[in-house]
Each structure stands twice: as structure tokens, then as C-alpha cells.
Amino acid sequence: MLARRTARSRILAAVSVFLEIPEASWVAANELAFAFRDRYPVSGGHTLVVTRRVVPDWFSASKEERVALLDLVDEVKRQLDRELQPRRAGWLVEVRRRRATDR
């Protein structure tokens, strides 16, 4: 069974590493997207928000998926405000296009 899971994990990773993120690691989710903390954060609270459907970039996401992503950005920002009580006034929201296997 372990070998089977490992093979499945490798197949999923070849499509997108985000498919391997267990729901228990999600900090927020909706019907079309989910958010999770980065395992190797650049700074405290570094969170990734991704669509449930594998898409190569922002422009390939449907309008509904883009709205769902932004809804989660708002939700995660509220969570981080409560958790970290940041002193800085700014936040960085970044859209990147990467190959699914880059990370």
C-alpha cells in the first residue's frame, strides 16, 4: 500500500505539487481554491493561495476561480492580522507563473 501511495504521490507531483497538500494543512478554503502556509516561508505568515483545478497561470483561471482566490486572500489577511498583529501597513499579494514542478 505504501508503494502505491508513493507512486500516486509522484504522479500528482508531476501534475502539480499543490495536489499533494493535505486538507488538514489548509488554513482557508472555498469551493474553487484553498490556502496553506508555506513550508519554507520568506517571512512569518507566508501563505499560498491556489485553485483546486490545475491551471498554468492567473489568466487561465476562470473568472469564478479568480474571484474565489481573491476571497481567500481577504480571509487569509484577516487571519494573519489576528495571529501576527503586524506593525507594517503593507501586504504583498503576488501572482506568479511557474511550471507546476518548480516548487
Secondary structure as UniProt FT lines:
FT   HELIX           2..15
FT   HELIX           17..20
FT   HELIX           23..25
FT   STRAND          26..29
FT   STRAND          33..37
FT   TURN            44..45
FT   STRAND          47..51
FT   HELIX           58..60
FT   HELIX           63..84
FT   TURN            100..101
//
